[in-house]
Amino acid sequence: MKEYNDDNVGQNGYKEDEDWSFIGFEELAKESREALKKDNGYKYSSNPVIEDYYKSIEEENKQAYKDYIDRHHRPLIPAEDGRNERKEMVSKALAAQLLLDSPVTYEYSPRLITFVAQRVDKALDLKHANFDQLGEAVENHQAAKNLMYDQILKIYKVDKPEEYIEKMKTLYDNLMPKQGRSDEYKAFHNSVGKIAKLKVGEPHFRAKLYMYTFDLMRNTEGYAKGKKSVRLRPAGRDRFNNSMDALAIMKKCVPGTGEMIDDIVDRTNEVRKVGKNDEYYVDLAKFGEQRALKASEERKQKELAKAKTNDKKLEKKMDNKYKAPGLM
């Protein structure tokens, strides 16, 4: 994606030489079992005949992606092309481009493109993208790439990375444990950890920050999706609350995610059938890293008090067991 040379690149806050391949969702693509053809460590055989053969296959593979992209751009038909039609065309064209540009070679597969396109649609929040700009993206591939970069910056730009990372670190240090929990909670837990462990200025920092934020959004929604009903057990409630803490931090530090986060919270309250005055109504203003810290400290205090009570019970039991018969 380094061919993109918008004059406003510097003004918008990202660098021309930044590695933007993250938006190709390498991690997500790997989830599709048939996707990975070969890894970065792949080397051609020293046999020139075999080498030429593989180069030929790669060229055919690239051409297939290019042809797919061409087929997904055409003159707009305003009367027929609503938002869903525009989203589908643009997301598939971008998915094919991203797979084509990827440093990992993926075998051409319409199924894989569709898989990645679904993630592109969601990650770029095309549901809320400018309708006219979506139309331009249908007609022109460069317009589609421009739309992609505009959406990335609109949604995932972090104004104060240090503050964002520090908040996530506080949250991560006070999350409920992931051991023995669901895969969804583990994925959420790991996503928070990735952001918490980022170092400002490390290689590809900006790309990682945006990618990890997307991953956290995806995994938080994935975990919360199955946990929208009222959780009766404390452990379930506490872990669900942690997911809301993460959303609260993102909404504050990554304001472009606001509409997507509001959708998640609104759906949660709708499923719970609760109003603002109900006990289980989710109000993000009450969540965040400080709530997580306070809840963690309260849990530790309860555990400490419980341990002391158990120690006293054990001590009393041992005293009674070993008292002299005449003193009983």
Kinemage of the C-alpha trace (Angstrom):
@kinemage 1
@onewidth
@group {chain A} dominant
@subgroup {mainchain}
@vectorlist {calphas} color= white
{ca met a 1} P 0.000 0.000 0.000
{ca lys a 2} L 2.993 2.272 -0.075
{ca glu a 3} L 2.040 3.546 -3.539
{ca tyr a 4} L -0.565 5.744 -1.866
{ca asn a 5} L 0.775 9.298 -2.105
{ca asp a 6} L -1.846 11.710 -0.929
{ca asp a 7} L -0.540 15.254 -0.490
{ca asn a 8} L -2.332 15.348 2.860
{ca val a 9} L -0.556 12.307 4.228
{ca gly a 10} L 1.573 14.233 6.695
{ca gln a 11} L -1.271 16.509 7.737
{ca asn a 12} L -3.588 13.587 8.404
{ca gly a 13} L -1.128 12.050 10.793
{ca tyr a 14} L 0.450 9.041 9.121
{ca lys a 15} L 3.723 8.637 7.282
{ca glu a 16} L 4.354 7.692 3.688
{ca asp a 17} L 6.958 5.132 4.739
{ca glu a 18} L 4.766 3.563 7.436
{ca asp a 19} L 3.947 -0.115 7.065
{ca trp a 20} L 0.208 -0.167 6.407
{ca ser a 21} L 0.086 -3.840 5.449
{ca phe a 22} L -1.625 -4.477 8.800
{ca ile a 23} L -4.927 -3.468 7.274
{ca gly a 24} L -4.624 -6.635 5.196
{ca phe a 25} L -5.407 -8.426 8.459
{ca glu a 26} L -2.694 -11.058 8.305
{ca glu a 27} L -3.888 -12.527 11.579
{ca leu a 28} L -7.454 -12.716 10.355
{ca ala a 29} L -6.515 -14.228 7.044
{ca lys a 30} L -4.677 -17.012 8.846
{ca glu a 31} L -7.946 -17.983 10.481
{ca ser a 32} L -9.108 -19.217 7.100
{ca arg a 33} L -7.530 -22.669 7.014
{ca glu a 34} L -6.950 -22.823 3.302
{ca ala a 35} L -5.574 -19.293 3.114
{ca leu a 36} L -1.880 -19.535 3.842
{ca lys a 37} L 0.033 -20.761 0.819
{ca lys a 38} L 3.540 -20.107 2.095
{ca asp a 39} L 5.238 -17.962 4.705
{ca asn a 40} L 7.801 -15.185 4.460
{ca gly a 41} L 10.638 -17.661 4.864
{ca tyr a 42} L 9.779 -19.386 1.601
{ca lys a 43} L 12.683 -19.551 -0.868
{ca tyr a 44} L 12.700 -20.628 -4.479
{ca ser a 45} L 14.634 -23.715 -5.463
{ca ser a 46} L 18.069 -23.057 -6.918
{ca asn a 47} L 16.944 -25.058 -9.962
{ca pro a 48} L 16.226 -22.361 -12.605
{ca val a 49} L 13.513 -24.456 -14.262
{ca ile a 50} L 11.609 -24.866 -10.997
{ca glu a 51} L 12.281 -21.232 -10.127
{ca asp a 52} L 10.785 -20.062 -13.430
{ca tyr a 53} L 7.799 -22.353 -12.855
{ca tyr a 54} L 7.016 -20.845 -9.447
{ca lys a 55} L 7.506 -17.318 -10.754
{ca ser a 56} L 5.016 -18.099 -13.512
{ca ile a 57} L 2.511 -19.423 -10.964
{ca glu a 58} L 2.951 -16.288 -8.861
{ca glu a 59} L 2.356 -14.036 -11.858
{ca glu a 60} L -0.833 -15.941 -12.697
{ca asn a 61} L -1.897 -15.605 -9.059
{ca lys a 62} L -1.304 -11.845 -9.067
{ca gln a 63} L -3.132 -11.426 -12.354
{ca ala a 64} L -6.118 -13.294 -10.940
{ca tyr a 65} L -6.331 -10.804 -8.069
{ca lys a 66} L -6.002 -7.869 -10.474
{ca asp a 67} L -8.764 -9.243 -12.695
{ca tyr a 68} L -10.977 -9.687 -9.649
{ca ile a 69} L -10.395 -6.062 -8.648
{ca asp a 70} L -11.283 -4.876 -12.159
{ca arg a 71} L -14.518 -6.874 -12.073
{ca his a 72} L -15.522 -5.149 -8.846
{ca his a 73} L -15.370 -1.627 -10.211
{ca arg a 74} L -17.944 -0.309 -12.654
{ca pro a 75} L -20.065 2.765 -13.357
{ca leu a 76} L -22.403 3.512 -10.487
{ca ile a 77} L -26.119 2.821 -10.935
{ca pro a 78} L -27.689 5.208 -8.397
{ca ala a 79} L -31.145 3.682 -8.675
{ca glu a 80} L -29.850 0.199 -7.841
{ca asp a 81} L -26.694 0.687 -5.800
{ca gly a 82} L -27.749 1.248 -2.204
{ca arg a 83} L -25.345 1.208 0.742
{ca asn a 84} L -25.228 -2.585 0.970
{ca glu a 85} L -24.403 -2.978 -2.728
{ca arg a 86} L -21.710 -0.299 -2.541
{ca lys a 87} L -20.207 -1.787 0.606
{ca glu a 88} L -19.993 -5.242 -0.926
{ca met a 89} L -18.319 -4.050 -4.124
{ca val a 90} L -15.807 -1.817 -2.342
{ca ser a 91} L -14.932 -4.223 0.465
{ca lys a 92} L -14.260 -7.071 -1.986
{ca ala a 93} L -12.108 -4.886 -4.247
{ca leu a 94} L -10.097 -3.689 -1.252
{ca ala a 95} L -9.773 -7.202 0.165
{ca ala a 96} L -8.335 -8.436 -3.139
{ca gln a 97} L -5.900 -5.502 -3.245
{ca leu a 98} L -4.775 -6.114 0.319
{ca leu a 99} L -4.152 -9.802 -0.335
{ca leu a 100} L -2.311 -8.890 -3.525
{ca asp a 101} L -0.106 -6.403 -1.657
{ca ser a 102} L 0.531 -8.721 1.272
{ca pro a 103} L 4.145 -9.758 1.947
{ca val a 104} L 2.727 -13.263 2.365
{ca thr a 105} L 1.636 -14.879 -0.901
{ca tyr a 106} L -1.940 -16.131 -0.765
{ca glu a 107} L -3.291 -18.461 -3.390
{ca tyr a 108} L -6.068 -16.746 -5.317
{ca ser a 109} L -9.397 -17.708 -3.786
{ca pro a 110} L -12.736 -15.852 -4.104
{ca arg a 111} L -13.725 -17.517 -0.839
{ca leu a 112} L -10.721 -16.029 0.915
{ca ile a 113} L -11.414 -12.607 -0.596
{ca thr a 114} L -14.999 -12.760 0.693
{ca phe a 115} L -13.708 -13.760 4.131
{ca val a 116} L -11.307 -10.800 4.285
{ca ala a 117} L -13.906 -8.462 2.749
{ca gln a 118} L -16.259 -9.088 5.665
{ca arg a 119} L -13.507 -7.988 8.035
{ca val a 120} L -12.666 -4.973 5.873
{ca asp a 121} L -16.324 -3.909 5.896
{ca lys a 122} L -16.476 -4.090 9.669
{ca ala a 123} L -13.009 -2.719 10.402
{ca leu a 124} L -13.537 0.309 8.162
{ca asp a 125} L -17.079 0.771 9.486
{ca leu a 126} L -18.421 1.149 5.952
{ca lys a 127} L -21.868 1.156 7.525
{ca his a 128} L -21.194 4.769 8.523
{ca ala a 129} L -18.913 5.802 5.639
{ca asn a 130} L -19.871 8.749 3.451
{ca phe a 131} L -22.474 7.475 0.977
{ca asp a 132} L -21.242 9.524 -1.968
{ca gln a 133} L -17.631 8.568 -1.290
{ca leu a 134} L -18.705 4.915 -1.310
{ca gly a 135} L -20.213 5.540 -4.729
{ca glu a 136} L -16.957 7.003 -6.029
{ca ala a 137} L -15.139 3.985 -4.611
{ca val a 138} L -17.353 1.668 -6.646
{ca glu a 139} L -16.294 3.412 -9.844
{ca asn a 140} L -12.606 3.961 -9.163
{ca his a 141} L -10.045 1.805 -7.379
{ca gln a 142} L -7.878 4.707 -6.252
{ca ala a 143} L -10.994 6.265 -4.741
{ca ala a 144} L -11.574 2.991 -2.886
{ca lys a 145} L -8.047 3.110 -1.453
{ca asn a 146} L -8.513 6.771 -0.526
{ca leu a 147} L -11.717 5.805 1.289
{ca met a 148} L -9.859 3.067 3.147
{ca tyr a 149} L -7.196 5.452 4.453
{ca asp a 150} L -9.789 8.064 5.331
{ca gln a 151} L -11.743 5.513 7.367
{ca ile a 152} L -8.635 4.192 9.105
{ca leu a 153} L -7.727 7.667 10.289
{ca lys a 154} L -11.298 8.574 11.099
{ca ile a 155} L -11.859 5.488 13.236
{ca tyr a 156} L -8.553 4.376 14.733
{ca lys a 157} L -6.483 7.511 15.101
{ca val a 158} L -5.223 7.839 18.688
{ca asp a 159} L -4.552 11.443 19.655
{ca lys a 160} L -2.524 10.608 22.781
{ca pro a 161} L -0.933 7.158 22.344
{ca glu a 162} L 0.963 7.300 25.643
{ca glu a 163} L -2.220 7.978 27.620
{ca tyr a 164} L -4.119 5.282 25.728
{ca ile a 165} L -1.429 2.667 26.338
{ca glu a 166} L -1.137 3.622 30.011
{ca lys a 167} L -4.890 3.205 30.510
{ca met a 168} L -4.795 -0.165 28.793
{ca lys a 169} L -1.861 -1.195 30.975
{ca thr a 170} L -3.837 -0.329 34.106
{ca leu a 171} L -6.762 -2.335 32.765
{ca tyr a 172} L -4.544 -5.270 31.790
{ca asp a 173} L -2.931 -5.382 35.231
{ca asn a 174} L -6.376 -5.571 36.828
{ca leu a 175} L -8.260 -7.865 34.459
{ca met a 176} L -9.923 -10.982 35.760
{ca pro a 177} L -7.686 -14.010 35.046
{ca lys a 178} L -8.064 -15.808 31.723
{ca gln a 179} L -7.012 -19.263 32.918
{ca gly a 180} L -9.769 -21.790 32.445
{ca arg a 181} L -12.093 -19.301 30.750
{ca ser a 182} L -13.674 -19.268 27.302
{ca asp a 183} L -11.680 -18.768 24.105
{ca glu a 184} L -13.579 -15.506 23.582
{ca tyr a 185} L -12.466 -14.117 26.927
{ca lys a 186} L -8.890 -15.255 26.337
{ca ala a 187} L -8.867 -13.462 22.955
{ca phe a 188} L -10.198 -10.296 24.602
{ca his a 189} L -7.630 -10.573 27.418
{ca asn a 190} L -4.756 -11.035 24.945
{ca ser a 191} L -5.893 -8.053 22.849
{ca val a 192} L -5.744 -5.744 25.854
{ca gly a 193} L -2.288 -7.108 26.621
{ca lys a 194} L -0.968 -6.368 23.129
{ca ile a 195} L -1.817 -2.673 23.478
{ca ala a 196} L -0.604 -2.514 27.077
{ca lys a 197} L 2.817 -3.863 26.057
{ca leu a 198} L 3.377 -1.497 23.121
{ca lys a 199} L 6.353 0.843 23.321
{ca val a 200} L 6.057 4.272 21.710
{ca gly a 201} L 8.543 4.538 18.867
{ca glu a 202} L 9.062 0.808 18.337
{ca pro a 203} L 9.134 -0.408 14.703
{ca his a 204} L 5.771 0.007 12.957
{ca phe a 205} L 4.347 1.500 16.148
{ca arg a 206} L 1.469 3.358 14.507
{ca ala a 207} L 0.422 0.401 12.385
{ca lys a 208} L 0.518 -1.927 15.390
{ca leu a 209} L -1.448 0.543 17.506
{ca tyr a 210} L -4.220 0.760 14.922
{ca met a 211} L -4.224 -2.992 14.211
{ca tyr a 212} L -4.296 -3.960 17.888
{ca thr a 213} L -7.110 -1.480 18.500
{ca phe a 214} L -9.103 -3.080 15.699
{ca asp a 215} L -8.388 -6.526 17.136
{ca leu a 216} L -9.519 -5.372 20.574
{ca met a 217} L -12.742 -3.991 19.140
{ca arg a 218} L -13.397 -7.261 17.320
{ca asn a 219} L -12.551 -9.480 20.289
{ca thr a 220} L -14.392 -7.329 22.822
{ca glu a 221} L -17.519 -7.473 20.707
{ca gly a 222} L -16.990 -11.209 20.196
{ca tyr a 223} L -16.831 -11.799 23.948
{ca ala a 224} L -19.617 -9.402 24.904
{ca lys a 225} L -21.892 -10.771 22.187
{ca gly a 226} L -22.447 -13.969 24.123
{ca lys a 227} L -22.601 -12.237 27.480
{ca lys a 228} L -25.357 -9.689 27.013
{ca ser a 229} L -27.821 -11.398 29.322
{ca val a 230} L -27.508 -10.533 32.997
{ca arg a 231} L -24.626 -12.450 34.567
{ca leu a 232} L -25.714 -13.787 37.959
{ca arg a 233} L -22.355 -15.132 39.155
{ca pro a 234} L -19.755 -12.528 40.261
{ca ala a 235} L -16.990 -13.991 38.063
{ca gly a 236} L -19.178 -13.671 34.969
{ca arg a 237} L -20.235 -10.138 35.840
{ca asp a 238} L -16.665 -9.060 36.580
{ca arg a 239} L -15.330 -10.329 33.255
{ca phe a 240} L -18.186 -8.746 31.332
{ca asn a 241} L -17.497 -5.483 33.176
{ca asn a 242} L -13.852 -5.723 32.085
{ca ser a 243} L -14.980 -5.845 28.453
{ca met a 244} L -17.026 -2.689 29.041
{ca asp a 245} L -13.967 -1.077 30.675
{ca ala a 246} L -12.044 -1.647 27.441
{ca leu a 247} L -14.823 -0.116 25.351
{ca ala a 248} L -14.939 2.920 27.640
{ca ile a 249} L -11.187 3.473 27.229
{ca met a 250} L -11.407 3.127 23.455
{ca lys a 251} L -14.321 5.525 23.203
{ca lys a 252} L -12.392 8.132 25.186
{ca cys a 253} L -8.977 7.729 23.541
{ca val a 254} L -10.019 6.599 20.053
{ca pro a 255} L -13.098 8.773 19.431
{ca gly a 256} L -13.598 7.440 15.914
{ca thr a 257} L -14.738 4.130 17.381
{ca gly a 258} L -17.630 5.877 19.147
{ca glu a 259} L -20.440 4.885 16.782
{ca met a 260} L -19.408 1.227 16.705
{ca ile a 261} L -19.098 1.125 20.497
{ca asp a 262} L -22.471 2.816 20.950
{ca asp a 263} L -23.994 0.123 18.731
{ca ile a 264} L -22.537 -2.617 20.959
{ca val a 265} L -23.757 -0.972 24.179
{ca asp a 266} L -27.206 -0.211 22.751
{ca arg a 267} L -27.634 -3.817 21.605
{ca thr a 268} L -26.552 -5.023 25.061
{ca asn a 269} L -29.147 -2.903 26.866
{ca glu a 270} L -31.769 -3.852 24.299
{ca val a 271} L -31.178 -7.575 24.835
{ca arg a 272} L -31.227 -7.064 28.595
{ca lys a 273} L -34.478 -5.071 28.251
{ca val a 274} L -33.287 -2.514 30.775
{ca gly a 275} L -33.663 1.239 31.131
{ca lys a 276} L -31.288 3.840 32.548
{ca asn a 277} L -32.569 3.362 36.085
{ca asp a 278} L -32.172 -0.424 36.081
{ca glu a 279} L -29.342 -2.118 37.974
{ca tyr a 280} L -27.957 -3.917 34.933
{ca tyr a 281} L -28.117 -0.992 32.498
{ca val a 282} L -24.716 -0.428 30.874
{ca asp a 283} L -23.584 3.190 31.147
{ca leu a 284} L -20.046 3.453 29.764
{ca ala a 285} L -19.445 6.611 31.789
{ca lys a 286} L -19.174 4.327 34.826
{ca phe a 287} L -16.548 2.088 33.245
{ca gly a 288} L -12.845 2.391 32.488
{ca glu a 289} L -9.445 1.541 33.910
{ca gln a 290} L -10.164 3.182 37.275
{ca arg a 291} L -13.304 1.094 37.784
{ca ala a 292} L -11.268 -2.019 36.921
{ca leu a 293} L -8.552 -0.986 39.403
{ca lys a 294} L -11.073 -0.339 42.182
{ca ala a 295} L -12.886 -3.640 41.502
{ca ser a 296} L -9.576 -5.512 41.540
{ca glu a 297} L -8.584 -3.984 44.868
{ca glu a 298} L -11.980 -4.861 46.350
{ca arg a 299} L -11.597 -8.463 45.201
{ca lys a 300} L -8.159 -8.651 46.783
{ca gln a 301} L -9.498 -7.268 50.054
{ca lys a 302} L -12.304 -9.827 50.067
{ca glu a 303} L -9.867 -12.631 49.328
{ca leu a 304} L -7.573 -11.412 52.100
{ca ala a 305} L -10.454 -11.206 54.577
{ca lys a 306} L -11.610 -14.672 53.567
{ca ala a 307} L -8.093 -16.034 54.001
{ca lys a 308} L -7.845 -14.495 57.498
{ca thr a 309} L -11.209 -15.969 58.469
{ca asn a 310} L -10.129 -19.381 57.252
{ca asp a 311} L -6.838 -19.059 59.141
{ca lys a 312} L -8.680 -18.249 62.359
{ca lys a 313} L -11.034 -21.200 61.859
{ca leu a 314} L -8.094 -23.486 61.244
{ca glu a 315} L -6.220 -22.088 64.233
{ca lys a 316} L -9.234 -22.636 66.500
{ca lys a 317} L -9.694 -26.145 65.149
{ca met a 318} L -6.047 -26.991 65.777
{ca asp a 319} L -6.198 -25.492 69.291
{ca asn a 320} L -9.204 -27.640 70.163
{ca lys a 321} L -7.549 -30.724 68.707
{ca tyr a 322} L -4.359 -30.431 70.701
{ca lys a 323} L -5.656 -29.095 74.038
{ca ala a 324} L -4.829 -31.223 77.070
{ca pro a 325} L -7.763 -33.503 78.106
{ca gly a 326} L -8.053 -31.843 81.481
{ca leu a 327} L -8.447 -28.424 79.922
{ca met a 328} L -11.232 -29.308 77.532
